[in-house]
Amino acid sequence: MKLLKELCEAHGAPGFEDAIRTIYRREMESLCDRMETDGIGNVIAIKDGKGPSPKKVMLAGHMDEIGFVVKHIDDNGFLKLSPLGGFDPKTLIAKRVMIQSSHGGDMIGMVGVKPIHIMSPEDRKKMPTVPELFVDVGLDGDSAKKKIEIGDPVTLKQEFIQDGDRMSGKSLDNRVSIYTLIETMRRLKDPEVTVYAVATSQEEIGLRGAMTAAHRIEPDMGVAIDVTLACDVPGAKPDEMITKLAGGVGIKVHDSSLICHPKMVRAMRDLAREKEIPFQMEVLTAGGTDAGGIQRGGSAVPAITLSVPCRYVHTVVETVSARDLEGTVALLTAFIERAHELDLSY
């Protein structure tokens, strides 16, 4: 999992995905026929299908992770942040962050909040909000303002670890998808369809890259790869679990961004059974994926999401199973090999 470790430990807030683009291009160069990069930063790796007019299959995995930009630098050198994506503020306290300075170089900061020792009894009962948090970069005001600009991107900092089947770290949402796209293209030999494997930009702030890429490609069908909630933890009811860690690849039925095409759902489920790939059906009532962006692209695109179950989503200890990740690669590869046979008409 050396590649996944490299992807997860790289930094790429929405709109600032340069480090991920570099890795993706390097890995995909020998696996595709050509690559394109569009104006929003999507990287499109294209593998041509056989035949005179093969169907076009768009795959999407987003490069970005939830992050921030610097909003304000006070006279004592403390930073205030503007979020890019959805955060639970209580997971941010006492974490390290990486500030990517536009002057060059990275700087480490610590997320702080008013100490509990000097809080009023009322304040102790309240959950802090992002505007109440600050970042300490160990500089005075003048030095901080010389080294950091308003608008510089900030992401969380955490080491990737693997312990047996479990892998944990920051930004597994959604670097598992970039890993999946690369590994799937590595396994494809002579597909009957033309594959557009898109490393998308700015998913965490509205599925923007997937929508623009789908308009550019106008695919016949689309598959997004993302994580989903594995709520198989103490306190969750059986109907709240969504998926279970190490329970198999998630075949999405719907989320708040799309209803997956029923024929694609059926095809994925049948293939998983045929290939003996462990799977679980996923119904996610909140949250969306790039498949929702693909569906809205071009002339309306049949789309689905394959999901890697993940505990503790949008934290620095996101946790996935290596078996689930392998199952996702295997099912996606099998689907592409059969995609030319699918009739998705209503």
Sequence and secondary structure as in RCSB ss.txt:
>XXXX:A:sequence
MKLLKELCEAHGAPGFEDAIRTIYRREMESLCDRMETDGIGNVIAIKDGKGPSPKKVMLAGHMDEIGFVVKHIDD
NGFLKLSPLGGFDPKTLIAKRVMIQSSHGGDMIGMVGVKPIHIMSPEDRKKMPTVPELFVDVGLDGDSAKKKIEI
GDPVTLKQEFIQDGDRMSGKSLDNRVSIYTLIETMRRLKDPEVTVYAVATSQEEIGLRGAMTAAHRIEPDMGVAI
DVTLACDVPGAKPDEMITKLAGGVGIKVHDSSLICHPKMVRAMRDLAREKEIPFQMEVLTAGGTDAGGIQRGGSA
VPAITLSVPCRYVHTVVETVSARDLEGTVALLTAFIERAHELDLSY
>XXXX:A:secstr
 HHHHHHHHS   TT  HHHHHHHHHHHTTTSSEEEE TT  EEEEE  SSSS  EEEEEEE    EEEEEEE T
TSEEEEEEES   GGGTTT EEEEE TTSSEEEEEEE   GGG  HHHHHS   GGG EEE S  HHHHHHH  T
T EEEE    EEETTEEEES HHHHHHHHHHHHHHHH  S SSEEEEEEES GGGTSHHHHHHHHHH  SEEEEE
EEEEB  STT  GGG BS TTS EEEEEE SS B  HHHHHHHHHHHHHHT  EEEEE SS   HHHHHHTSTT 
  EEEEEEEEBSTTSTTEEEEHHHHHHHHHHHHHHHHHGGG     
